[in-house]
Structures are given as C-alpha cells and as structure tokens.
C-alpha cells in the first residue's frame, strides 16, 4: 500500500529584522489602556518597528558602500 503525504510549505522566521517588543498587555484582552483616538497604539508600535528596520537597512547599505 502506497502512503500519500501532503506537502505543507512552512514559512521560516526572518531574523534579519527587529520583531518588536512584546508587552504583557498584548495578551490581556481586557486591558483598556490609554485611549488613543487618532490611531491604534499597537499599529503605531508596528510602524515604529518597521521604520527601525528600514533605518538599519539604510545604515548597512551606507556602511557597505563606504568600504
């Protein structure tokens, strides 16, 4: 009898970027925190982490070009 296996592609973690800081309040669904009417605090943290990654990438390219 021939066994059939389903191939599942797994996504590897990208360790070349900053994943951000995880706070205990991230796991607390009852946590109200400070109300920010302009935008989401979580979205702001994600955007800040992405800007940090971009700044690191630009610095690495600049250092590479100086060599």
PDBQT receptor file of N, H, CA, C and O in Angstrom, charges set to zero:
ATOM      1  N   UNK A   1       0.843  -1.171   0.000  1.00  0.00    +0.000 N 
ATOM      2  CA  UNK A   1       0.000   0.000   0.000  1.00  0.00    +0.000 C 
ATOM      3  C   UNK A   1       0.896   1.244   0.000  1.00  0.00    +0.000 C 
ATOM      4  O   UNK A   1       1.849   1.342   0.773  1.00  0.00    +0.000 OA
ATOM      5  N   UNK A   2       0.572   2.172  -0.867  1.00  0.00    +0.000 N 
ATOM      6  H   UNK A   2      -0.202   2.093  -1.494  1.00  0.00    +0.000 HD
ATOM      7  CA  UNK A   2       1.378   3.383  -1.001  1.00  0.00    +0.000 C 
ATOM      8  C   UNK A   2       0.745   4.500  -0.169  1.00  0.00    +0.000 C 
ATOM      9  O   UNK A   2      -0.450   4.770  -0.287  1.00  0.00    +0.000 OA
ATOM     10  N   UNK A   3       1.561   5.149   0.675  1.00  0.00    +0.000 N 
ATOM     11  H   UNK A   3       2.532   4.930   0.771  1.00  0.00    +0.000 HD
ATOM     12  CA  UNK A   3       1.069   6.248   1.502  1.00  0.00    +0.000 C 
ATOM     13  C   UNK A   3       1.177   7.558   0.732  1.00  0.00    +0.000 C 
ATOM     14  O   UNK A   3       2.140   7.783  -0.002  1.00  0.00    +0.000 OA
ATOM     15  N   UNK A   4       0.200   8.400   0.903  1.00  0.00    +0.000 N 
ATOM     16  H   UNK A   4      -0.582   8.218   1.499  1.00  0.00    +0.000 HD
ATOM     17  CA  UNK A   4       0.211   9.712   0.278  1.00  0.00    +0.000 C 
ATOM     18  C   UNK A   4       0.416  10.754   1.375  1.00  0.00    +0.000 C 
ATOM     19  O   UNK A   4      -0.284  10.757   2.387  1.00  0.00    +0.000 OA
ATOM     20  N   UNK A   5       1.370  11.620   1.159  1.00  0.00    +0.000 N 
ATOM     21  H   UNK A   5       1.939  11.618   0.336  1.00  0.00    +0.000 HD
ATOM     22  CA  UNK A   5       1.659  12.673   2.130  1.00  0.00    +0.000 C 
ATOM     23  C   UNK A   5       1.348  14.024   1.512  1.00  0.00    +0.000 C 
ATOM     24  O   UNK A   5       1.601  14.263   0.331  1.00  0.00    +0.000 OA
ATOM     25  N   UNK A   6       0.810  14.876   2.313  1.00  0.00    +0.000 N 
ATOM     26  H   UNK A   6       0.604  14.681   3.272  1.00  0.00    +0.000 HD
ATOM     27  CA  UNK A   6       0.501  16.231   1.869  1.00  0.00    +0.000 C 
ATOM     28  C   UNK A   6       1.686  17.122   2.222  1.00  0.00    +0.000 C 
ATOM     29  O   UNK A   6       2.089  17.200   3.383  1.00  0.00    +0.000 OA
ATOM     30  N   UNK A   7       2.227  17.773   1.241  1.00  0.00    +0.000 N 
ATOM     31  H   UNK A   7       1.900  17.709   0.298  1.00  0.00    +0.000 HD
ATOM     32  CA  UNK A   7       3.359  18.674   1.484  1.00  0.00    +0.000 C 
ATOM     33  C   UNK A   7       2.849  20.040   1.911  1.00  0.00    +0.000 C 
ATOM     34  O   UNK A   7       1.988  20.626   1.256  1.00  0.00    +0.000 OA
ATOM     35  N   UNK A   8       3.378  20.528   2.989  1.00  0.00    +0.000 N 
ATOM     36  H   UNK A   8       4.078  20.051   3.521  1.00  0.00    +0.000 HD
ATOM     37  CA  UNK A   8       2.993  21.836   3.507  1.00  0.00    +0.000 C 
ATOM     38  C   UNK A   8       4.242  22.706   3.514  1.00  0.00    +0.000 C 
ATOM     39  O   UNK A   8       5.266  22.354   4.100  1.00  0.00    +0.000 OA
ATOM     40  N   UNK A   9       4.133  23.826   2.862  1.00  0.00    +0.000 N 
ATOM     41  H   UNK A   9       3.301  24.111   2.386  1.00  0.00    +0.000 HD
ATOM     42  CA  UNK A   9       5.266  24.753   2.846  1.00  0.00    +0.000 C 
ATOM     43  C   UNK A   9       5.255  25.559   4.146  1.00  0.00    +0.000 C 
ATOM     44  O   UNK A   9       4.251  26.180   4.498  1.00  0.00    +0.000 OA
ATOM     45  N   UNK A  10       6.366  25.538   4.840  1.00  0.00    +0.000 N 
ATOM     46  H   UNK A  10       7.181  25.033   4.554  1.00  0.00    +0.000 HD
ATOM     47  CA  UNK A  10       6.458  26.286   6.087  1.00  0.00    +0.000 C 
ATOM     48  C   UNK A  10       7.202  27.585   5.839  1.00  0.00    +0.000 C 
ATOM     49  O   UNK A  10       8.123  27.649   5.025  1.00  0.00    +0.000 OA
ATOM     50  N   UNK A  11       6.796  28.592   6.542  1.00  0.00    +0.000 N 
ATOM     51  H   UNK A  11       6.048  28.540   7.204  1.00  0.00    +0.000 HD
ATOM     52  CA  UNK A  11       7.443  29.888   6.431  1.00  0.00    +0.000 C 
ATOM     53  C   UNK A  11       8.464  30.010   7.549  1.00  0.00    +0.000 C 
ATOM     54  O   UNK A  11       8.132  29.864   8.726  1.00  0.00    +0.000 OA
ATOM     55  N   UNK A  12       9.687  30.275   7.179  1.00  0.00    +0.000 N 
ATOM     56  H   UNK A  12       9.956  30.394   6.224  1.00  0.00    +0.000 HD
ATOM     57  CA  UNK A  12      10.746  30.426   8.171  1.00  0.00    +0.000 C 
ATOM     58  C   UNK A  12      10.731  31.845   8.724  1.00  0.00    +0.000 C 
ATOM     59  O   UNK A  12      10.380  32.794   8.021  1.00  0.00    +0.000 OA
ATOM     60  N   UNK A  13      11.107  31.976   9.960  1.00  0.00    +0.000 N 
ATOM     61  H   UNK A  13      11.392  31.206  10.531  1.00  0.00    +0.000 HD
ATOM     62  CA  UNK A  13      11.182  33.293  10.590  1.00  0.00    +0.000 C 
ATOM     63  C   UNK A  13      12.326  34.088   9.979  1.00  0.00    +0.000 C 
ATOM     64  O   UNK A  13      13.395  33.547   9.695  1.00  0.00    +0.000 OA
ATOM     65  N   UNK A  14      12.087  35.376   9.781  1.00  0.00    +0.000 N 
ATOM     66  H   UNK A  14      11.219  35.815  10.011  1.00  0.00    +0.000 HD
ATOM     67  CA  UNK A  14      13.107  36.264   9.238  1.00  0.00    +0.000 C 
ATOM     68  C   UNK A  14      13.809  36.935  10.415  1.00  0.00    +0.000 C 
ATOM     69  O   UNK A  14      13.268  37.861  11.018  1.00  0.00    +0.000 OA
ATOM     70  N   UNK A  15      15.005  36.470  10.737  1.00  0.00    +0.000 N 
ATOM     71  H   UNK A  15      15.444  35.718  10.247  1.00  0.00    +0.000 HD
ATOM     72  CA  UNK A  15      15.733  37.004  11.883  1.00  0.00    +0.000 C 
ATOM     73  C   UNK A  15      16.599  38.205  11.526  1.00  0.00    +0.000 C 
ATOM     74  O   UNK A  15      17.420  38.642  12.331  1.00  0.00    +0.000 OA
ATOM     75  N   UNK A  16      16.418  38.738  10.326  1.00  0.00    +0.000 N 
ATOM     76  H   UNK A  16      15.751  38.383   9.671  1.00  0.00    +0.000 HD
ATOM     77  CA  UNK A  16      17.192  39.905   9.924  1.00  0.00    +0.000 C 
ATOM     78  C   UNK A  16      16.472  41.206  10.253  1.00  0.00    +0.000 C 
ATOM     79  O   UNK A  16      17.018  42.286  10.030  1.00  0.00    +0.000 OA
ATOM     80  N   UNK A  17      15.259  41.119  10.778  1.00  0.00    +0.000 N 
ATOM     81  H   UNK A  17      14.815  40.241  10.959  1.00  0.00    +0.000 HD
ATOM     82  CA  UNK A  17      14.511  42.321  11.132  1.00  0.00    +0.000 C 
ATOM     83  C   UNK A  17      14.193  42.313  12.617  1.00  0.00    +0.000 C 
ATOM     84  O   UNK A  17      14.225  41.270  13.270  1.00  0.00    +0.000 OA
ATOM     85  N   UNK A  18      13.887  43.488  13.134  1.00  0.00    +0.000 N 
ATOM     86  H   UNK A  18      13.861  44.335  12.603  1.00  0.00    +0.000 HD
ATOM     87  CA  UNK A  18      13.530  43.635  14.539  1.00  0.00    +0.000 C 
ATOM     88  C   UNK A  18      12.066  43.256  14.696  1.00  0.00    +0.000 C 
ATOM     89  O   UNK A  18      11.194  43.856  14.066  1.00  0.00    +0.000 OA
ATOM     90  N   UNK A  19      11.800  42.278  15.521  1.00  0.00    +0.000 N 
ATOM     91  H   UNK A  19      12.509  41.791  16.033  1.00  0.00    +0.000 HD
ATOM     92  CA  UNK A  19      10.441  41.792  15.694  1.00  0.00    +0.000 C 
ATOM     93  C   UNK A  19       9.597  42.634  16.619  1.00  0.00    +0.000 C 
ATOM     94  O   UNK A  19       8.385  42.432  16.700  1.00  0.00    +0.000 OA
ATOM     95  N   UNK A  20      10.191  43.554  17.305  1.00  0.00    +0.000 N 
ATOM     96  H   UNK A  20      11.175  43.718  17.240  1.00  0.00    +0.000 HD
ATOM     97  CA  UNK A  20       9.450  44.396  18.235  1.00  0.00    +0.000 C 
ATOM     98  C   UNK A  20       9.503  43.850  19.642  1.00  0.00    +0.000 C 
ATOM     99  O   UNK A  20      10.042  42.773  19.894  1.00  0.00    +0.000 OA
ATOM    100  N   UNK A  21       8.939  44.609  20.543  1.00  0.00    +0.000 N 
ATOM    101  H   UNK A  21       8.501  45.485  20.337  1.00  0.00    +0.000 HD
ATOM    102  CA  UNK A  21       8.906  44.236  21.948  1.00  0.00    +0.000 C 
ATOM    103  C   UNK A  21       7.493  43.772  22.273  1.00  0.00    +0.000 C 
ATOM    104  O   UNK A  21       6.521  44.436  21.915  1.00  0.00    +0.000 OA
ATOM    105  N   UNK A  22       7.379  42.642  22.947  1.00  0.00    +0.000 N 
ATOM    106  H   UNK A  22       8.169  42.102  23.238  1.00  0.00    +0.000 HD
ATOM    107  CA  UNK A  22       6.075  42.121  23.345  1.00  0.00    +0.000 C 
ATOM    108  C   UNK A  22       5.835  42.495  24.799  1.00  0.00    +0.000 C 
ATOM    109  O   UNK A  22       6.654  42.213  25.673  1.00  0.00    +0.000 OA
ATOM    110  N   UNK A  23       4.712  43.128  25.040  1.00  0.00    +0.000 N 
ATOM    111  H   UNK A  23       4.046  43.358  24.330  1.00  0.00    +0.000 HD
ATOM    112  CA  UNK A  23       4.342  43.560  26.390  1.00  0.00    +0.000 C 
ATOM    113  C   UNK A  23       3.289  42.615  26.959  1.00  0.00    +0.000 C 
ATOM    114  O   UNK A  23       2.530  42.015  26.198  1.00  0.00    +0.000 OA
ATOM    115  N   UNK A  24       3.229  42.471  28.287  1.00  0.00    +0.000 N 
ATOM    116  H   UNK A  24       3.845  42.959  28.905  1.00  0.00    +0.000 HD
ATOM    117  CA  UNK A  24       2.181  41.627  28.882  1.00  0.00    +0.000 C 
ATOM    118  C   UNK A  24       0.776  42.071  28.492  1.00  0.00    +0.000 C 
ATOM    119  O   UNK A  24      -0.124  41.241  28.369  1.00  0.00    +0.000 OA
ATOM    120  N   UNK A  25       0.585  43.360  28.299  1.00  0.00    +0.000 N 
ATOM    121  H   UNK A  25       1.316  44.035  28.399  1.00  0.00    +0.000 HD
ATOM    122  CA  UNK A  25      -0.743  43.864  27.929  1.00  0.00    +0.000 C 
ATOM    123  C   UNK A  25      -1.170  43.389  26.539  1.00  0.00    +0.000 C 
ATOM    124  O   UNK A  25      -2.358  43.419  26.217  1.00  0.00    +0.000 OA
ATOM    125  N   UNK A  26      -0.224  42.953  25.718  1.00  0.00    +0.000 N 
ATOM    126  H   UNK A  26       0.741  42.928  25.980  1.00  0.00    +0.000 HD
ATOM    127  CA  UNK A  26      -0.568  42.432  24.395  1.00  0.00    +0.000 C 
ATOM    128  C   UNK A  26      -1.407  41.166  24.492  1.00  0.00    +0.000 C 
ATOM    129  O   UNK A  26      -2.160  40.847  23.571  1.00  0.00    +0.000 OA
ATOM    130  N   UNK A  27      -1.283  40.445  25.597  1.00  0.00    +0.000 N 
ATOM    131  H   UNK A  27      -0.672  40.704  26.345  1.00  0.00    +0.000 HD
ATOM    132  CA  UNK A  27      -2.019  39.200  25.790  1.00  0.00    +0.000 C 
ATOM    133  C   UNK A  27      -3.267  39.371  26.643  1.00  0.00    +0.000 C 
ATOM    134  O   UNK A  27      -4.031  38.423  26.821  1.00  0.00    +0.000 OA
ATOM    135  N   UNK A  28      -3.478  40.558  27.165  1.00  0.00    +0.000 N 
ATOM    136  H   UNK A  28      -2.857  41.328  27.020  1.00  0.00    +0.000 HD
ATOM    137  CA  UNK A  28      -4.616  40.833  28.034  1.00  0.00    +0.000 C 
ATOM    138  C   UNK A  28      -5.711  41.486  27.206  1.00  0.00    +0.000 C 
ATOM    139  O   UNK A  28      -5.609  42.661  26.854  1.00  0.00    +0.000 OA
ATOM    140  N   UNK A  29      -6.752  40.735  26.895  1.00  0.00    +0.000 N 
ATOM    141  H   UNK A  29      -6.835  39.780  27.181  1.00  0.00    +0.000 HD
ATOM    142  CA  UNK A  29      -7.829  41.277  26.064  1.00  0.00    +0.000 C 
ATOM    143  C   UNK A  29      -8.736  42.224  26.826  1.00  0.00    +0.000 C 
ATOM    144  O   UNK A  29      -9.490  42.979  26.213  1.00  0.00    +0.000 OA
ATOM    145  N   UNK A  30      -8.678  42.198  28.151  1.00  0.00    +0.000 N 
ATOM    146  H   UNK A  30      -8.066  41.584  28.649  1.00  0.00    +0.000 HD
ATOM    147  CA  UNK A  30      -9.494  43.108  28.957  1.00  0.00    +0.000 C 
ATOM    148  C   UNK A  30      -8.791  44.437  29.208  1.00  0.00    +0.000 C 
ATOM    149  O   UNK A  30      -9.390  45.355  29.768  1.00  0.00    +0.000 OA
ATOM    150  N   UNK A  31      -7.536  44.551  28.804  1.00  0.00    +0.000 N 
ATOM    151  H   UNK A  31      -7.049  43.805  28.349  1.00  0.00    +0.000 HD
ATOM    152  CA  UNK A  31      -6.744  45.748  29.062  1.00  0.00    +0.000 C 
ATOM    153  C   UNK A  31      -7.262  46.911  28.214  1.00  0.00    +0.000 C 
ATOM    154  O   UNK A  31      -7.256  46.838  26.985  1.00  0.00    +0.000 OA
ATOM    155  N   UNK A  32      -7.700  47.958  28.858  1.00  0.00    +0.000 N 
ATOM    156  H   UNK A  32      -7.705  48.017  29.857  1.00  0.00    +0.000 HD
ATOM    157  CA  UNK A  32      -8.199  49.126  28.140  1.00  0.00    +0.000 C 
ATOM    158  C   UNK A  32      -7.057  50.079  27.792  1.00  0.00    +0.000 C 
ATOM    159  O   UNK A  32      -7.023  50.641  26.697  1.00  0.00    +0.000 OA
ATOM    160  N   UNK A  33      -6.138  50.254  28.714  1.00  0.00    +0.000 N 
ATOM    161  H   UNK A  33      -6.165  49.797  29.603  1.00  0.00    +0.000 HD
ATOM    162  CA  UNK A  33      -5.017  51.149  28.462  1.00  0.00    +0.000 C 
ATOM    163  C   UNK A  33      -5.479  52.585  28.255  1.00  0.00    +0.000 C 
ATOM    164  O   UNK A  33      -6.598  52.952  28.614  1.00  0.00    +0.000 OA
ATOM    165  N   UNK A  34      -4.610  53.380  27.677  1.00  0.00    +0.000 N 
ATOM    166  H   UNK A  34      -3.701  53.082  27.385  1.00  0.00    +0.000 HD
ATOM    167  CA  UNK A  34      -4.967  54.757  27.361  1.00  0.00    +0.000 C 
ATOM    168  C   UNK A  34      -5.708  54.775  26.036  1.00  0.00    +0.000 C 
ATOM    169  O   UNK A  34      -5.335  54.078  25.093  1.00  0.00    +0.000 OA
ATOM    170  N   UNK A  35      -6.731  55.556  25.976  1.00  0.00    +0.000 N 
ATOM    171  H   UNK A  35      -7.034  56.122  26.742  1.00  0.00    +0.000 HD
ATOM    172  CA  UNK A  35      -7.474  55.660  24.718  1.00  0.00    +0.000 C 
ATOM    173  C   UNK A  35      -6.744  56.621  23.794  1.00  0.00    +0.000 C 
ATOM    174  O   UNK A  35      -6.430  57.752  24.165  1.00  0.00    +0.000 OA
ATOM    175  N   UNK A  36      -6.490  56.158  22.617  1.00  0.00    +0.000 N 
ATOM    176  H   UNK A  36      -6.745  55.239  22.316  1.00  0.00    +0.000 HD
ATOM    177  CA  UNK A  36      -5.819  56.967  21.608  1.00  0.00    +0.000 C 
ATOM    178  C   UNK A  36      -6.786  57.089  20.439  1.00  0.00    +0.000 C 
ATOM    179  O   UNK A  36      -6.917  56.164  19.638  1.00  0.00    +0.000 OA
ATOM    180  N   UNK A  37      -7.452  58.212  20.342  1.00  0.00    +0.000 N 
ATOM    181  H   UNK A  37      -7.346  58.963  20.993  1.00  0.00    +0.000 HD
ATOM    182  CA  UNK A  37      -8.497  58.388  19.330  1.00  0.00    +0.000 C 
ATOM    183  C   UNK A  37      -7.935  58.537  17.920  1.00  0.00    +0.000 C 
ATOM    184  O   UNK A  37      -8.643  58.280  16.946  1.00  0.00    +0.000 OA
ATOM    185  N   UNK A  38      -6.683  58.946  17.797  1.00  0.00    +0.000 N 
ATOM    186  H   UNK A  38      -6.108  59.155  18.588  1.00  0.00    +0.000 HD
ATOM    187  CA  UNK A  38      -6.125  59.182  16.468  1.00  0.00    +0.000 C 
ATOM    188  C   UNK A  38      -5.739  57.887  15.768  1.00  0.00    +0.000 C 
ATOM    189  O   UNK A  38      -5.920  57.761  14.557  1.00  0.00    +0.000 OA
ATOM    190  N   UNK A  39      -5.214  56.931  16.511  1.00  0.00    +0.000 N 
ATOM    191  H   UNK A  39      -5.067  57.034  17.495  1.00  0.00    +0.000 HD
ATOM    192  CA  UNK A  39      -4.794  55.672  15.891  1.00  0.00    +0.000 C 
ATOM    193  C   UNK A  39      -4.598  54.610  16.966  1.00  0.00    +0.000 C 
ATOM    194  O   UNK A  39      -4.714  54.875  18.162  1.00  0.00    +0.000 OA
ATOM    195  N   UNK A  40      -4.303  53.418  16.508  1.00  0.00    +0.000 N 
ATOM    196  H   UNK A  40      -4.209  53.202  15.536  1.00  0.00    +0.000 HD
ATOM    197  CA  UNK A  40      -4.101  52.291  17.411  1.00  0.00    +0.000 C 
ATOM    198  C   UNK A  40      -2.683  52.318  17.975  1.00  0.00    +0.000 C 
ATOM    199  O   UNK A  40      -1.724  52.554  17.239  1.00  0.00    +0.000 OA
ATOM    200  N   UNK A  41      -2.549  52.077  19.268  1.00  0.00    +0.000 N 
ATOM    201  H   UNK A  41      -3.328  51.885  19.865  1.00  0.00    +0.000 HD
ATOM    202  CA  UNK A  41      -1.227  52.025  19.881  1.00  0.00    +0.000 C 
ATOM    203  C   UNK A  41      -0.416  50.866  19.312  1.00  0.00    +0.000 C 
ATOM    204  O   UNK A  41       0.787  50.997  19.090  1.00  0.00    +0.000 OA
ATOM    205  N   UNK A  42      -1.071  49.734  19.076  1.00  0.00    +0.000 N 
ATOM    206  H   UNK A  42      -2.049  49.627  19.257  1.00  0.00    +0.000 HD
ATOM    207  CA  UNK A  42      -0.382  48.574  18.509  1.00  0.00    +0.000 C 
ATOM    208  C   UNK A  42       0.091  48.876  17.098  1.00  0.00    +0.000 C 
ATOM    209  O   UNK A  42       1.217  48.533  16.737  1.00  0.00    +0.000 OA
ATOM    210  N   UNK A  43      -0.752  49.512  16.298  1.00  0.00    +0.000 N 
ATOM    211  H   UNK A  43      -1.666  49.791  16.591  1.00  0.00    +0.000 HD
ATOM    212  CA  UNK A  43      -0.360  49.867  14.927  1.00  0.00    +0.000 C 
ATOM    213  C   UNK A  43       0.816  50.838  14.940  1.00  0.00    +0.000 C 
ATOM    214  O   UNK A  43       1.711  50.734  14.101  1.00  0.00    +0.000 OA
ATOM    215  N   UNK A  44       0.823  51.774  15.878  1.00  0.00    +0.000 N 
ATOM    216  H   UNK A  44       0.096  51.858  16.559  1.00  0.00    +0.000 HD
ATOM    217  CA  UNK A  44       1.941  52.712  15.994  1.00  0.00    +0.000 C 
ATOM    218  C   UNK A  44       3.238  51.983  16.329  1.00  0.00    +0.000 C 
ATOM    219  O   UNK A  44       4.293  52.312  15.788  1.00  0.00    +0.000 OA
ATOM    220  N   UNK A  45       3.162  50.986  17.228  1.00  0.00    +0.000 N 
ATOM    221  H   UNK A  45       2.305  50.719  17.667  1.00  0.00    +0.000 HD
ATOM    222  CA  UNK A  45       4.365  50.227  17.585  1.00  0.00    +0.000 C 
ATOM    223  C   UNK A  45       4.878  49.431  16.388  1.00  0.00    +0.000 C 
ATOM    224  O   UNK A  45       6.086  49.352  16.167  1.00  0.00    +0.000 OA
ATOM    225  N   UNK A  46       3.964  48.839  15.614  1.00  0.00    +0.000 N 
ATOM    226  H   UNK A  46       2.983  48.902  15.794  1.00  0.00    +0.000 HD
ATOM    227  CA  UNK A  46       4.374  48.081  14.428  1.00  0.00    +0.000 C 
ATOM    228  C   UNK A  46       5.039  49.010  13.413  1.00  0.00    +0.000 C 
ATOM    229  O   UNK A  46       6.077  48.669  12.846  1.00  0.00    +0.000 OA
ATOM    230  N   UNK A  47       4.448  50.169  13.185  1.00  0.00    +0.000 N 
ATOM    231  H   UNK A  47       3.605  50.446  13.645  1.00  0.00    +0.000 HD
ATOM    232  CA  UNK A  47       5.020  51.126  12.244  1.00  0.00    +0.000 C 
ATOM    233  C   UNK A  47       6.396  51.605  12.712  1.00  0.00    +0.000 C 
ATOM    234  O   UNK A  47       7.308  51.757  11.900  1.00  0.00    +0.000 OA
ATOM    235  N   UNK A  48       6.547  51.840  13.999  1.00  0.00    +0.000 N 
ATOM    236  H   UNK A  48       5.806  51.717  14.659  1.00  0.00    +0.000 HD
ATOM    237  CA  UNK A  48       7.829  52.259  14.551  1.00  0.00    +0.000 C 
ATOM    238  C   UNK A  48       8.895  51.176  14.341  1.00  0.00    +0.000 C 
ATOM    239  O   UNK A  48      10.034  51.476  13.982  1.00  0.00    +0.000 OA
ATOM    240  N   UNK A  49       8.515  49.923  14.567  1.00  0.00    +0.000 N 
ATOM    241  H   UNK A  49       7.590  49.678  14.858  1.00  0.00    +0.000 HD
ATOM    242  CA  UNK A  49       9.450  48.810  14.344  1.00  0.00    +0.000 C 
ATOM    243  C   UNK A  49       9.844  48.702  12.872  1.00  0.00    +0.000 C 
ATOM    244  O   UNK A  49      10.997  48.408  12.556  1.00  0.00    +0.000 OA
ATOM    245  N   UNK A  50       8.896  48.937  11.980  1.00  0.00    +0.000 N 
ATOM    246  H   UNK A  50       7.960  49.176  12.236  1.00  0.00    +0.000 HD
ATOM    247  CA  UNK A  50       9.209  48.885  10.542  1.00  0.00    +0.000 C 
ATOM    248  C   UNK A  50      10.151  50.022  10.148  1.00  0.00    +0.000 C 
ATOM    249  O   UNK A  50      11.053  49.828   9.333  1.00  0.00    +0.000 OA
ATOM    250  N   UNK A  51       9.943  51.203  10.721  1.00  0.00    +0.000 N 
ATOM    251  H   UNK A  51       9.210  51.361  11.382  1.00  0.00    +0.000 HD
ATOM    252  CA  UNK A  51      10.851  52.328  10.435  1.00  0.00    +0.000 C 
ATOM    253  C   UNK A  51      12.254  52.032  10.969  1.00  0.00    +0.000 C 
ATOM    254  O   UNK A  51      13.247  52.388  10.335  1.00  0.00    +0.000 OA
ATOM    255  N   UNK A  52      12.338  51.383  12.129  1.00  0.00    +0.000 N 
ATOM    256  H   UNK A  52      11.532  51.094  12.644  1.00  0.00    +0.000 HD
ATOM    257  CA  UNK A  52      13.627  50.990  12.689  1.00  0.00    +0.000 C 
ATOM    258  C   UNK A  52      14.348  50.019  11.745  1.00  0.00    +0.000 C 
ATOM    259  O   UNK A  52      15.542  50.168  11.486  1.00  0.00    +0.000 OA
ATOM    260  N   UNK A  53      13.611  49.021  11.234  1.00  0.00    +0.000 N 
ATOM    261  H   UNK A  53      12.641  48.899  11.445  1.00  0.00    +0.000 HD
ATOM    262  CA  UNK A  53      14.186  48.066  10.282  1.00  0.00    +0.000 C 
ATOM    263  C   UNK A  53      14.713  48.778   9.040  1.00  0.00    +0.000 C 
ATOM    264  O   UNK A  53      15.799  48.467   8.551  1.00  0.00    +0.000 OA
ATOM    265  N   UNK A  54      13.941  49.730   8.535  1.00  0.00    +0.000 N 
ATOM    266  H   UNK A  54      13.059  49.983   8.932  1.00  0.00    +0.000 HD
ATOM    267  CA  UNK A  54      14.348  50.464   7.333  1.00  0.00    +0.000 C 
ATOM    268  C   UNK A  54      15.595  51.304   7.606  1.00  0.00    +0.000 C 
ATOM    269  O   UNK A  54      16.491  51.371   6.765  1.00  0.00    +0.000 OA
ATOM    270  N   UNK A  55      15.658  51.942   8.770  1.00  0.00    +0.000 N 
ATOM    271  H   UNK A  55      14.930  51.888   9.453  1.00  0.00    +0.000 HD
ATOM    272  CA  UNK A  55      16.842  52.736   9.119  1.00  0.00    +0.000 C 
ATOM    273  C   UNK A  55      18.074  51.834   9.228  1.00  0.00    +0.000 C 
ATOM    274  O   UNK A  55      19.158  52.215   8.788  1.00  0.00    +0.000 OA
ATOM    275  N   UNK A  56      17.915  50.649   9.807  1.00  0.00    +0.000 N 
ATOM    276  H   UNK A  56      17.034  50.340  10.164  1.00  0.00    +0.000 HD
ATOM    277  CA  UNK A  56      19.039  49.707   9.906  1.00  0.00    +0.000 C 
ATOM    278  C   UNK A  56      19.500  49.256   8.526  1.00  0.00    +0.000 C 
ATOM    279  O   UNK A  56      20.699  49.133   8.277  1.00  0.00    +0.000 OA
ATOM    280  N   UNK A  57      18.542  49.008   7.627  1.00  0.00    +0.000 N 
ATOM    281  H   UNK A  57      17.568  49.108   7.830  1.00  0.00    +0.000 HD
ATOM    282  CA  UNK A  57      18.884  48.586   6.268  1.00  0.00    +0.000 C 
ATOM    283  C   UNK A  57      19.670  49.689   5.551  1.00  0.00    +0.000 C 
ATOM    284  O   UNK A  57      20.666  49.415   4.882  1.00  0.00    +0.000 OA
ATOM    285  N   UNK A  58      19.216  50.933   5.695  1.00  0.00    +0.000 N 
ATOM    286  H   UNK A  58      18.406  51.156   6.238  1.00  0.00    +0.000 HD
ATOM    287  CA  UNK A  58      19.903  52.054   5.053  1.00  0.00    +0.000 C 
ATOM    288  C   UNK A  58      21.308  52.232   5.628  1.00  0.00    +0.000 C 
ATOM    289  O   UNK A  58      22.251  52.499   4.883  1.00  0.00    +0.000 OA
ATOM    290  N   UNK A  59      21.455  52.087   6.941  1.00  0.00    +0.000 N 
ATOM    291  H   UNK A  59      20.689  51.870   7.547  1.00  0.00    +0.000 HD
ATOM    292  CA  UNK A  59      22.775  52.199   7.561  1.00  0.00    +0.000 C 
ATOM    293  C   UNK A  59      23.708  51.093   7.075  1.00  0.00    +0.000 C 
ATOM    294  O   UNK A  59      24.888  51.337   6.823  1.00  0.00    +0.000 OA
ATOM    295  N   UNK A  60      23.180  49.890   6.945  1.00  0.00    +0.000 N 
ATOM    296  H   UNK A  60      22.221  49.692   7.149  1.00  0.00    +0.000 HD
ATOM    297  CA  UNK A  60      24.005  48.763   6.471  1.00  0.00    +0.000 C 
ATOM    298  C   UNK A  60      24.460  49.006   5.034  1.00  0.00    +0.000 C 
ATOM    299  O   UNK A  60      25.610  48.731   4.693  1.00  0.00    +0.000 OA
ATOM    300  N   UNK A  61      23.569  49.518   4.194  1.00  0.00    +0.000 N 
ATOM    301  H   UNK A  61      22.634  49.741   4.471  1.00  0.00    +0.000 HD
ATOM    302  CA  UNK A  61      23.941  49.819   2.797  1.00  0.00    +0.000 C 
ATOM    303  C   UNK A  61      24.991  50.923   2.745  1.00  0.00    +0.000 C 
ATOM    304  O   UNK A  61      25.925  50.869   1.945  1.00  0.00    +0.000 OA
ATOM    305  N   UNK A  62      24.827  51.926   3.608  1.00  0.00    +0.000 N 
ATOM    306  H   UNK A  62      24.068  51.969   4.258  1.00  0.00    +0.000 HD
ATOM    307  CA  UNK A  62      25.777  53.044   3.649  1.00  0.00    +0.000 C 
ATOM    308  C   UNK A  62      27.158  52.537   4.070  1.00  0.00    +0.000 C 
ATOM    309  O   UNK A  62      28.167  52.912   3.474  1.00  0.00    +0.000 OA
ATOM    310  N   UNK A  63      27.200  51.685   5.096  1.00  0.00    +0.000 N 
ATOM    311  H   UNK A  63      26.380  51.381   5.580  1.00  0.00    +0.000 HD
ATOM    312  CA  UNK A  63      28.479  51.134   5.550  1.00  0.00    +0.000 C 
ATOM    313  C   UNK A  63      29.109  50.244   4.487  1.00  0.00    +0.000 C 
ATOM    314  O   UNK A  63      30.328  50.250   4.315  1.00  0.00    +0.000 OA
ATOM    315  N   UNK A  64      28.303  49.496   3.786  1.00  0.00    +0.000 N 
ATOM    316  H   UNK A  64      27.313  49.491   3.925  1.00  0.00    +0.000 HD
ATOM    317  CA  UNK A  64      28.807  48.623   2.725  1.00  0.00    +0.000 C 
ATOM    318  C   UNK A  64      29.394  49.423   1.580  1.00  0.00    +0.000 C 
ATOM    319  O   UNK A  64      30.405  49.029   0.998  1.00  0.00    +0.000 OA
ATOM    320  N   UNK A  65      28.766  50.550   1.249  1.00  0.00    +0.000 N 
ATOM    321  H   UNK A  65      27.945  50.870   1.721  1.00  0.00    +0.000 HD
ATOM    322  CA  UNK A  65      29.238  51.406   0.156  1.00  0.00    +0.000 C 
ATOM    323  C   UNK A  65      30.502  52.178   0.537  1.00  0.00    +0.000 C 
ATOM    324  O   UNK A  65      31.262  52.584  -0.343  1.00  0.00    +0.000 OA
ATOM    325  N   UNK A  66      30.735  52.384   1.827  1.00  0.00    +0.000 N 
ATOM    326  H   UNK A  66      30.118  52.054   2.541  1.00  0.00    +0.000 HD
ATOM    327  CA  UNK A  66      31.926  53.101   2.265  1.00  0.00    +0.000 C 
ATOM    328  C   UNK A  66      33.176  52.233   2.169  1.00  0.00    +0.000 C 
ATOM    329  O   UNK A  66      34.285  52.758   2.072  1.00  0.00    +0.000 OA
ATOM    330  N   UNK A  67      33.011  50.917   2.194  1.00  0.00    +0.000 N 
ATOM    331  H   UNK A  67      32.110  50.491   2.273  1.00  0.00    +0.000 HD
ATOM    332  CA  UNK A  67      34.159  50.016   2.152  1.00  0.00    +0.000 C 
ATOM    333  C   UNK A  67      34.789  49.953   0.790  1.00  0.00    +0.000 C 
ATOM    334  O   UNK A  67      35.769  49.234   0.595  1.00  0.00    +0.000 OA
TER     335      UNK A  67
